[in-house]
């Protein structure tokens, strides 16, 4: 976020690290009193990368709000950014010149922000939030996708799905356990359906040998049966 304020004398010392800390403290005091920084009040984020600059009689504060909790909730920073833009930020600073100290007050005239999602190790970005893939999913090209046939995933993570050993196959995508891997020699493949007949499961699906499966036929082509 960038906060710009007009006028004042603070800029004389803005290059000083100690004065930067004063400005940061004043900003945090404003957040606490106004409640505008929603995520700070809830302890979901903190201020980082703070910088203060003075140019053309304008004080500019630049900082990042880093989300440190509830990482799967992308609305936390979005709501905070909206709250900051909707209001104003007032700063009270004790400034110093060569001859005397003076108290200066500033009120923001411009507040801008950009939200960037950078996830910690172990998370991927999904819809602006940091998430771990659910069980039965793995990561492919930075996104969570169901494990394909012949693979499974037993826990929430960002690892790739685990391949079945011994060339075993799973019966469906999104398998969640290693015992979903079956010996292909014990499986049957659903044959192509006759014309105008809809078989469930679809043609090519794998089934455990000896399992009874209900087959639904299209209207006018017989009735359900067990095979």
N, C-alpha and C positions, 0 to 999 in steps of 0.2 A: 504494500500500500504506500501511497505517496500523499503526504499532507503538506499543502503550501499555505503560508500565511503572509499577510501584507504588513509592511512597516515595522518599526521597532529598532532597537539598538543591539539586539542580541548578536547580530551578525559580526560584530567586531571581534567576538571571541569564539565564533562557531567552529573554527578550525582546531580549537583546543580540545583535547580528549576529555578533560574534566568538564568542560562546558557541554560536550556531547552527552556525558552522563547525566548532567542536570536536565537536559532536554528529554532524555529517555525517561528519567524519573517523573518529570512533569507529564509526559504522555501516559505513563502507567497510572499516575494519580487521576488523570482525566478518565481513563478507562474504568477505574474503580468507582469513581463518583457518578459517572454518567450511565454505566452499564451498557455502553454502546458496543463494546467488544464482547459479544455474547459468549464466545468460546473461552475467553480468559476467565470470565466469571464462573464458568462451569468447570474450570481446570482441564479443558479439552485441548488447549493450545497455549503457546507462549511466544513472546516477542523475540525475534532473532534478526541478525544482519542489520542492526540499527545504524543509520547514518544521518548526519545533520549537515546541511550546506546553506550558504548564504550567497545570493546572486541577485543583482538589480533590486535591492531593497526587499527581497522576499526570502523568508525562512522556509526551507523545505526539509521535511523529515521523511526519510525512506526506511521502511522496515518490513519484515516478513512476519506473518502469523503462522507458526508451524504447528500443525495438528499432531498431538501426541497421544490421543486416546480416541476410542470410538472410530477407528480408521475406516470401518466399512460404511460409515454414514457420511456421504458426500455433502449433505445439506448443512453440516455444522459450519464450515468455512463460508459456504455460499450465503447463509443467513447472516453471518457476522459481517461479511463484505457489504451486504445490502443495508444492514443496520448502520454501519459507519458512513456509507454514502448518503443515507437519508438524514443524517444529523450534522452537527458541527463539532469540532474539537477545539477546546479552549485550553491554552497553556499559560501558566503563571510562572515566570522565570526571574530569578535574581541574577541580573547581568552585571558585568564589570567593565568599566572603562579604565583608562589610565589614571583618572583623578578620583573617581567615586564609584560606588555601587548604586544600582537603581533596579527597581522592580519593573518588569515589563509584562504586559499581557498580550496574547495573540489569539486570534480566532481564525480558524481555517476558512479559506474561501474556495479551495479546491481539494477534493479527496478522490483519488483514483485507485483502482486495485486490479490485479490480475491473479487468478487462481491457477496454480500449477500443481499437479498431483505427482509427487515423487514418493514412491513406496519403499519401505524398508525391505531388506532381503527376506524372502519368504512370502511376499505378496505380489499380486498383479493388479493392474488398474482395470476396473470394470465400472463403466458409467460414472467415472470421476471419483471412484472410491477405491481404497486398497482392500483387497479381499484375498482369501485363500480358497482354492478350488475345493468344492465339496467332494465327499467320498464318491468314487466312481468316475471322477473327472481328472484330467491332467492338463498340463499347459502345452499349447501349440501356438507358436508365433505370438507369444505374449498374451494369449487369451485362454480361458478355461473351456475345454471341450470334453464331451463324453469319451471314455476309453473305447477304442474300436474293438471289433471282434478279435479275440485272441489276447486281449490286454485287460488289466483290472487295476483298481486303486483302492487301498484299504483305509486311507485317512485323509483328512483335509490337509492339503499341501500345495506347493507349486511345482512339484516334481512331475516328470513325465509318468505316464501309466506304466505299470510293470507287465512285461510280456510273460505269457504262460510258458512254463518249461515243457520240454519234451514235445514241442510242436502241438501242444494241446490247444483247444479252441474254447471260447466262451459262446454261450447260446445267443447273447444279445450285446449291444453296446452298453456302456455305463456299468459294467460289472464291478462289484464292491468287495469281492473276496477271492482268495486264491482257489477255493474249492469250486468256484464257478468255471474253472478250467476243466474241460472234459476231453477224454481220449476220442479223437475223430472216428476211430474204429468202432466206437459204441454208439455213434450218432446216426440218425436218419436225416435225409434231406427231403423237404417237402417237394413233391413233383409238380410240374406245371399243371395248372388247372385246365379242365376242358373249356371249350369256348362258352362264353356267357355264364361262367361260373366263377364266383369269387371265393377263393380259399383263404382261410385265416388259420394259422399265420401265413404270411406271404410266401410265394414261390422262392425257394432257395434257403429258407430258414432251417436252422439246425434244431433237432429235437433229440431228447434222450431216448435211447432204444427202449421200447416197451411202454412208453408213456402214452396214456389215452389223451387225445386232443380232439376237441369239438371242432368240426368243420362246418362253416356256414356257407350255404349255397345261395346264389342269386335267386330272386323270386321267379317262380315258374320252372325251376330246375331241380326239383327234388326237395328234400328236407335235411335238417341237421343230422349228422351221424357221428359216431365215435370211431376213430381209426387208431 
